[in-house]
Amino acid sequence: MAFDLKEIIASRLGENYDLHERHLNRTLVAAQRVIGFDKVYARAEGAYLYDMDDVAYLDFLSGYSVFNIGRNHPVVKKAIRDVLDLDLPNMVQMDCSLLSGLLAEAITKRTPPHLDAVFFCNSGTEAMEGALKFARAATGRKRVVSLASAFHGLSLGSLSLMGCESFTEGFGPLMEGFDARVPLDDIDELDRQLRSREVAAFVIETVQGKGCQTSKTDFFVRAQELCRKYGTLLISDEVQTGLGRTGKMFGFQHWDLEPDIITLAKTLSGGYVPCGAIVTRRDIYQKTFSRMDRCVVHSTTFGRNNLAMACGLASLEVIDNQKLIDNSAKMGALLMEKVDALRAKHSFIKEVRGKGLMIGIEFHEPSEFKLKMAWKLLHKIDKVLFAQMVVTQMLSKHRILTQVAGHAMDVMKILPPLIIGEKEVDMFVNAFDGVLTECRKFPGPMWELGNNFVKAALGSRRSAEPRPVSA
């Protein structure tokens, strides 16, 4: 019998969560069911997901910024079909493939002139791991400093830069010399960390993935000056902020920085084939590949595969041709303006922040007495519950997918595809206004949902308590 993938999917779509519970991450399945995220999506196009009844959901998460150009873009699909039709040699390893050379050329046409050497890999965390090796090889130093609340990936080196203990718990000891976290905008603390001249690299996200915080001062500019003063390399993690997300091609361009190394992934894949990259100065690159016998001292089997390279080339062309960077800046400004205007109506909203279409909406204790009491009750259990309550209702009632911005954060994060227009902006703002209006009704259905979250959180904590091991 011939293998028929379409028939398999048609006959078994809907078994998703049962299969994952049996064979994959059952804890994730349980969490998705509690918060109402256990939807079965059957197809996707542009800024929308569609369930088995062909009901549309507005995707304001875009796969954590994978789908900047939208889902299932026809230009990327055509590039994949073209590669398959050509029957090109792939991953010969002891050769130099054309497509990886073309993608490296295309990337360096879009970076500042000093960033002229590219290494391809498969993901953001793998790009960061390689960047850390490059920095150590170039400087001869071991230490690396990152920002408080940093997120740079979940493999061991990247994890060692983590600013959130909920991710590092149970995985220690982490990398020696990677434990310094500098608070954002604290230039004196950064000076204190770097002045020993033992730090290989200072790693930044110009807009942080967890919490969507960004500098309100000239911190990044002064940080670059300190790095140059003390011989420390500046690494800008552009995995989420890069390729148009913040309203510029790269996040560091908002401050006219000249980082020594940047990391890319997510959008470079076009949403199809994993694709990551390290982009750096040629002299730094050559410190790693310093002799002929070290020409493959850092390598990855699938990093330059033809499908990924074709996706990267197509994605960059779409970003340029559809003027998505300009649209990101324009729609991001409009979205933040309209959400910020809701502060006058809803005292839950503390701040709207971000750049381009990487936006965080932070909540705080409301001014109304009854709502204060409800807020305090939720926060006694878990600080994230109010934001989760809002995110859940955005999906279940208004069919808009968003997320909580991080562990123990009163922040909702939105990452729409860069293709959205005023229609999608208004859909989000009206839905958000409606959810917060429901939150003002206490007691009411929103707070009953919050009570359900409290019960689930308490049950989760009890199940996580240590139990005696029986023989």
Disulfide bonds with the S-S distance in Angstrom:
none
